[in-house]
Amino acid sequence: MITLTEISARIAGRLLLDNASLSLPSGTKAGLVGRNGAGKSTLFRVITGDLGSETGSVSIPKAARIGQVAQEAPGTEQPLIEIVLAADKERAALLAEAETASDPHRIAEIQMRLVDIDAHSAEARAASILAGLGFDRDAQARPASSFSGGWRMRVALAAVLFAEPDLLLLDEPTNYLDLEGTMWLEDYIRRYPHTVIIISHDRDLLNNAVNSIVHLDQKKLTFYRGNYDQFERQKAEADELQTKAKAKNEAARKHLQSFIDRFKAKASKARQAQSRVKALERMGTVAAVIEDHVQPITFPEPEKQPASPIVAVQGGAVGYQPGKPILKNLNLRIDNDDRIALLGSNGNGKSTFAKFISGRLAPESGEVKLAPSLKIGFFAQHQLDDLIPEQSAVEHVRRLMPGDPEAKVRARVAQMGLATEKMATAAKDLSGGEKARLLMGLAAFHAPNLLILDEPTNHLDIDSRRALIEALNDYEGAVILISHDRHLIEATVDRLWLVNGGTVTAFEGDMDEYRDLIVASGKKKEEKLQPADDATSKADQRKLNAERRASLTPLKKKINEIESLTAKLEKQIQALDAELANPALYEKTPAKAAEKAKQRGEAAAKLAAAEEEWLMLSSEYEEAMAG
């Protein structure tokens, strides 16, 4: 049992925890959620003892081991497998002592303890964890210094997982994982035998890996049983009850106060009035539900969508060194309404492909055709460093809008989802999420026809990720998305492409099937990601797919026309509803009101017919594509 009692803590003079209490039974898998800056990482520091609390106490079983990912990733010359094995300090100490021990009784004790902690299978367990996080056997034997910072953080994560502490604290572990690593970690945490508290904004991770949610809000901690979806429902129900209770409380207080105000001056009613005063004091007040407003994100709509395909690649190859392509045999097309997610482990070429499509990398060979006047917007996390530290969001946008009035510039910044009070803040002082919003807004500034987003969610909390989902679903251009957030992928895309084995191919399954493949294999193997079909060669299959798409072009065009018609009818109905809602219309021109009502009925009938036809044709199109 872990118990926090009346904890208060400050960072830089700011109170983040105020008499907060929490109890977690042993073996709990808890997701710690709350808005960015609420104090989640501060709570971890209080639990580990790295930050003292002003009030209260933390109670953890005396012998319990606490583990968290080291803040500095290992960069030594040690092989990865040895770094991970060394994380089990007891095993390492026993093995070292066994080399020098001479007392037969002590040797026996050492060997018995090694058996008890399953030390002899340690190397296999360490290798399995490293494999799950993306390191093959060859990589496990390489020194940590040969890997980049992000990959070293994976080694640090592997080390703490291997040590198997009694209390495992994970702070945004998926920020340096790819989708495959995130899926593996989700499964690992679900099966972890001890207590876990994980800070994460990954909705799928919080739905599938934990059995409870701890909500840090208004400096307090609240425990909810169940996953994140269940927490949202429980929270909404509790907020609704609290709102009703507050209204009821205010009505009762108002009634008592009214009696006091009316009769407190009358001698005959003085005693009753005084008793009401005491009742009012005893009643107290019910706190209002404080709603955190999340700024929406808006991507400007393309002025004109070019005809499909907007990108067509035949026999393409791309890389960073001449003669050494990262990706080759690229034969694909992107249509103006495509929503594509790129799957594949880090290092397979997803970002390379995104740079290739965006024009940042020239093809080594093959033919690339772009639609005339095609505009492409590109966002990647590493571009956060491209922001000018001393310049505000307004100054960044003003450079793109020379001569425009200040109000128009600020309105454009607001569309990016930055609050008014943050518009004049220097970029270096913005949070990671605010920087990401600004950079996405700058990437989409010129209303691109194709928007490429490479890991856009690393600094966004759950509510901001929801705002991004809504923005992408409202956006009318094509989208290519690279993300380790499965919920974002499932909510915004309709096509999956696999970057694997030095090329890019369509993945015909859904995310559940992809997850099953990743988790079942324990590591990414090309042969397990590709369907075993020798009947048709890849080249022939691509040709068949292209011919099938071409034959369905008229049907797809008809579907697009109906979508445009339904959009026009919906706007027409909205406009008529607005007119018909005006009482003056019926008083001054009843005949016109009758005509408007007739028009509204006709438009509604047309809309119903159009929607029915759209459903029928869309079903026909999907069946043909699946066949």
N, C-alpha and C positions, 0 to 999 in steps of 0.2 A: 504493500500500500504506500502510495506517495501522497503526502498531505501538505498543502500550502495553507497557512492560516494567517489571515489579516495582513497580507504582504503589501507593502508600499515601497515604490522604487522610483528614482529620478535619473534622468540622463541630461546633463548640461542644464540643470535647474528645472527641467520640464518633468512634471509628475506624469508617469505613464501607468503605474499600478497604484491604486488607492484602496487599501484594506481589502485586497482581492483574496478569495479563498477557493480551494479546489482539492478534491480527493479523487485519486485514480487507483482502482484496484489493480493488483499485480496481473500482468498479462494483457492489460488494455492496449489496444492500438488506437491512438487518439490523433486526430488531425487538429492542429491549432490554427484557427482562422481569425481574420480581422483585417481591417483596412491597412494599407501600407502606412507605416509610421505609428501604428497603434501601440507597439511595444512587445511584439512577439519574440524577437531576438533578445530583448532585454529580459524577458521572463526566463529564457534559457540560461542566461548569465546568472540570474538569481538562483536557479535550480542547481547549477554546477558550483556555485559559491564564488564565481569570478566577480560578482557584483553583490555587495551587501545590501540588504533591505533596511529601510528606515524603521519599519515596524514589522511585527509578525515573525513567523518561523517557517522553516522548511523541514519536513520530517521524511527521511528516506531510510530504509533498512540499513543497519550499520555496515554489513558486509557487501552491500549492493555496489556493483561496478557501473559507473556512468560513462557512456561513450558518445563522442560526436566527431564529425569530420574535422580534421586538422585545418586551421585557417590557411596555413602555408602548405602548398602541395609539395611532395617529396621531389627533389631534383638531384639526387645522389647518383653515383655510378653503380649502385646496387641493382641487380635485376628486379623486375617488378614482383616476381613470385617470392623473392626473399624479403622484400619490404612488407608484403602482406603477411607472410609467415611470422615475421618479427613482431607483428601487432599483438599476438598472443604472448604476453610477457611471461606468464607462468610457464608455458610450454618451453619458451626459449631459455628461461632460467634453469628449468629441470634438465633440459638437454645439455646445457653447458656444464651443470654440476655432474651429470652422469659421466662426462669425459674424464673427470678428475677424482671422483668419489672412490674411496678404497674400503670403507666400512661395509661389510656385506649386508648388515641390517639397513643401512641408509640406501644402498644400491637397490635393495628390494623395495623399499618405500618409494623411491623415485620411479621405478618401473611400474609399480602398482598405480601410482598417481598418473603416470603417462597413459596407462590403459584407461583409467577412469575418465580422463578428459579427451579420450579418443585421439591422442596425439599422432598415432601412426597413420591416420587417414587425413591428417591436416593438409598435406600437400595437395591431395586430390580435391579437398574442399576449397582451398585457396584458388586452385586452378579453375574450378567450376565458377566461383564468384567472378574472377577476372574475365573468364569467357563470357559470362552473362553481361558484363559491362563493356564488351566489345574487344577484348584482347585475345588474339589467337595464341597458339602454343609458341610460335616464334616471337611474338611481341612480349610474352611473359618473361622471356629470357633476356630481353634487351634492358639496358640501364634506363632508369627513370629520366636521366638527363637528356635522353634522345627524343623525349616526347614534349609536346607543347603544353602550356599551362592547363588548358581544359582537360586534356587527357591525363595529366598528373592528378587533377582533382578527382578523376575517376579512381585512380590508384588509392588516393586517400580514403575515398568512400569504401573501396573494396577492403581496405585494412580494418576499418571500424566494423564493417559487417562480419569479417572473419573473426574478430576478437569476441563477438557475440556478447556485448555487455548486458547487464540486467536491465538497464534503462538506456535505450538508444534514442538520442536526440538528433534529428535530421532537419536542417534549415535549408529549404529550397534545393533539395538534392538534384532535381531534374533540370536545373538551369544549365548544367554542363553535360547533360545526357541527350542522346538522340531519342527518337520515338521508340526504337527497338530496346535501348537500354532502359527507358522509362517503363515499358511493358514488363521487362524482366524484373525490375525493382518492385513494381506493383505486386507481382506474384511472390517475390521473396519476402516482402514485408507482411503480406497476408499470412505466410507460413512461419514467420519469425516466432520463436518460442518464448520471448520475454516481452517486457513493456516497451512500447514505442510511442514517442511524441514527434510528429512530423509537421513542420511548417510548410505549407504548399498552397499554390493557387491552381494546381492541376485538378480539375473537377473529377476526371475519371479516376485518378489516383485516390482521391478522397472518397469516392464512391465504392471502389473495389478493394482497397487495401486496409481500411480502418473500420472499427466497429463503434466509434464514438467521435464526437466533435466537441472541442473546447473553443468557445467563442470569446475573444477578447474585445470588449466593446465598452466605451465610456469608463475605461480604467478598471473594469470588473471582469471576472471570469465566470462563464456559465457553461455547465456540462450538459451535453445532449447525447442520448443513446442513439446509435444508428449512423448511417453514412451521411454524406453531404446533402443529398436530395431530401432525405428524411429531416435533417436539421433545418433546411430551408422551409419545409412545410410546418414543422413545429414552431419555428421562429415566427412565421407569418401568423399562425394561429394565436401564439402568445401575444404578439403585437396587437392583433385585432381585439383580443380579450382585454388587454391593458387599455386600449383606446376607449372601449365601451365602459370599462370600470372608471376611467378618468371622467368621462362624460356624466356617468351616474353620480360620481363623487361631487363633481362641480355643481350639478343640479341640486343635490342635497344640501351642500354648503350654501348655495344661493338662497334656498328656501329658509334655512336657519338664519342667515344673515339678514334676510328680509324681515323676519319676525323681530330680530334684535333691533334693527333700525327703526321699526315702527313703534315698538313698545318700551324701549329702554328708558324713555323720558317720563313714562307714566308710572306713578307710584303703585297703582293697582297691579301692574304687570311687571314690576321691577324684578321680583323673585324669578318669575318664569323666564324673563329676558336673560337674567344672569345664568340660569341653568342652561340656556341655549348657547351662551358664550362658552361655557365649559364643554358642552357637547361638541361645539365647533372645534375647540382645541384638541379634544380627544380624537376627532374624526381624521385629522391629518389630511394630506393630499396624496393623490396618485400621480406619479411622475408621467410626464408626456413621453410618448414614443418618439425618439429622436431619429429621424431618417437622414442617412448620409446621401447627399445628392451626388451622383456620378455624372460627370460631363459626358454628353454623347460624342461620338466620333462621326464625322461626315466626310466622305470622299466625293469630290466634285464629279458630276456626270460628264462623260465624253460628249462633246458637241455633236459629233457624227460618228457612228460606228461603221468602220469599213466592212466590206463584204468578206465572208469566210472563204478560204482560210486566211487568218491574219498573219500566221507564220507557217511556212512549209519548209521542211528540211529533208533533203534526199542525200543519203550517203555521207552524212556529216561526221566530222571528227574534230575534237577540240582538246587543247591541253595548254600547258605553260612553257613547255620546251619543244622546239621543232623535232619532229620524228618520235615524240613520246606522248601520244594522246592519252588523256585521262578517260575520255569517252570516244567511242567510234561506232560506226554502223548505225548512225542516228537517222531513222526514217520515220518522220512524224509530222502531224499538222495540229495547229491550234486554231479553233474556231472562235468567233467573236463572243460566244456565250459560254465558253468552256470555264469550268471551275475545277482545277487540277491540283491534287496534292502529290508531292514527290515523296516516295517512301525509299528506305534504304539506310543502312547504318552510316554514321559519320565516316568520312574518308573514302566513300564510294563515288563521290562526284556530284552530290545534289547542288551544292553552292556553285560548282564549276558550270553545271548545266544552266543554273539561273543566270550566271554572268554571261554565258554564251547566248541565251535567248535575249537578254537585255542589250546585247551589243558591246558589253565590256570586254569580251574575249572574241577575237576573230576566229573563224573556222580554219582549220589546217587543210581540210579538203571537203569536198561535197558542195552541194548547192543549197543556199538559204534564200528563201523568197519572203519578203515582208510586204504586207499590204501598203499601198500608197498612203502617205501621211500618217502612218501608224505612230502613236505616242505610247511610250513604255515608261511606267513608274517603277522604281526599284528601291526596296528597303532591305537593309541588312544590319544586324546588331553592331558589327564592327564600325559602321558609319556614325555611331554615336560620338566617336572621337573626332568626327569632321565638324561638329558644331563648334562655333567660335565661343570659347568659354565666357568671355566678358560681355557678349552680346545677348540681349533678351530675345524672347520669341518674336516680339513686335519688330525688333531690328532685323532679325533673320528674314522675316516676311517682307519688310519694307524694301529690302534689296531686290525683291522679285516684283514689287509693285511701285516702281518709281513714279512720282507725280500723283499717285492716288491719295485722297484725303485720309487723315488718321483714322476716322471712324470706319472707313472701308477696310483698312489694314487690320484693325482690331477685330472686325467682324470675321475676317478670314482666319485669324488666329483662333477665334472662338469656335469655328467649325472644326478645328483640329482637336478640340476637347480640352483646351487649357482654360482654367478658371480665370476670371477677370483679375483677381489679385496676383496671379502668377505671370501675367503677360509681360510685365516689366522686370521680372526677375532674371538675373544673369543665368545663362545656360548652365554654368558650373554649379549653381545653387539649386537647380531643379532636381527633383527626384528622378530615379531611373525611369519610372513610368511616364513622368511628364516629358522627359527627353525623348522617349520612344514615341509619344503622341506627336511631339513637334516634328520629329524626323519623318514619321509616316505622312504627316501633313505636307511637308516639303517635297517628299517623293511623289505625292499625288497632286502637287500644286497645279500642274498644267493640264489637268483632266485627262489622264492617260486612257487609252483604249485597253491596255493590258497592264495589270498591277501585279508585280512580283514581290512577295513578302517572304524574307528568309528569317525565320525565328522571331516573329514580331512580339511574342508574349512574355519573354524572359523577365521583364520588369513590370508586367501588368498584373494587378490583383484580379480576383474572380469577377468583380463587378465591371472592371475595365475590359476584361476579356469578353464579357457579355456585350459591352458596347461595341467592341471590334466585330463580333459576330453580326450584330445588327447592321453595322456600317457595310460590311462585306455583302450581306444579303440584300441591302438596298442599292448597292453599286451595280450599274448596268454593264460594266465592261467585263473582260475576261480576267481570271485570277489564276496565278500559279503560287502555291503555298508550300513552304517548308516549315514544319512545326513538330515539336514533340508533344503538343497538346492534342490528344486524340479527340477530345470533345469539340475543339475548334474545327478540326478536320471534318468530323462527321456532321457538324452543323452548317458547314459552308461549301463543301465541294461535292461534286458528283462523279468525278473520275479520279482514279488512282494510277499513278505511273511509278514503276519500280526502277530505281537507279542501282544497278547491280551488275557485276561481271563486266564492267567496262562499257555498258550501253544503257539505254533507257527503253523499257517496254511497258505495255499496259498490264496492270495487275487486275485480273477480272473478278477477284473476290471482293469482299467488303472488309471493314476494319476488324470485325470479329474473327474472320478467317485469317487475316494477317497476324493478329495477336496470337491466335492458336499456334500458328507456324513458329512464331518467334519463341513463345514460352515452351512449346513442346521440344524444340531443338536445343534450347539453352544457349545457342550461339547461331550467328547468321551464316547459313550454308547455302550457297547458290542453288545447289540441286534440290533443296527442300523448298525453295521459294519459286522454282519454276515448275509448271505442270509437266508431267512425264508424258509427252505426246510425240511419238516418232512418226506418226502417220503423215503429218504435214510439216514441211520445213518451215523455219521461221520466215524466210523470204516469201514463201508461198502464202503463209498465213497473213503476213502484212499486206500482200497483194489482194487477198480475198477481203480483208477488212477494209482496205481502201475502196475496192469495187462496191462493197456493200454500203459504205457511207455515201458513195457517189450516187447509187441508185435511190437512196433515201432522201436525197437533197430536196426534191419537190415536196415531199411530205414534211420535212423539217421547215421549209419555207412557209408552208400553209400553217403550221403550228405557230411560227413566229408572227404571222399576220393576225391570227386569232388573238394572240397575246397583246398585240398592239391595239386591236379592236376593244378587247375587254378593258384595257387601261383607259381608253377614251370614254367608254361607256360609264366606267366607275367615276371618272371626273365629271361627266355630264350629270350623273345622278346626284353627286355631292353638291353640284352647283344648284340643281333644281330643289334639292332638300333645303338648302340655305334660303332660297327664295320663298319656298312654301312655309318655312318656319316664321316668316314675317307676318304678324296679324294685319298689318296695314294693307297687304295685298288683297285680302278678302273683303276689307271694308271699302277700299277705293275702287278696285277693279275685279269684282267677283268672276267676271267672264274670263279674264286673264288667268286668275287663279285656277279655274276649272281646266283651262288649256294646259297650264303648267303641270297640273296633276295628271292629265292625260299623257303628256310627253314623258312624265316620270314613269308611268306604268308601261309605256311602250319601250322605254330604255331598259327597264328592269327585265322585261320579257326577252329582249334581244340579248341582254347580258346572260340570262339563264341559258338561252339556246347556245350562245357562244361558249360558255363554260362547259356545257355538256359535250359539244363537238370537240373542244380542246381535250377533255378527258379521254374521249374515244380515240382521237388521233395520237395522243401522247402514249396511250397504252399500246396502240398498233406500232408506233415507232420503237418503243422500248423492247417489245417482243421481237421485232425484226432485228434490232441491234444485238439482242441476246442470242438470237438464232445464228 
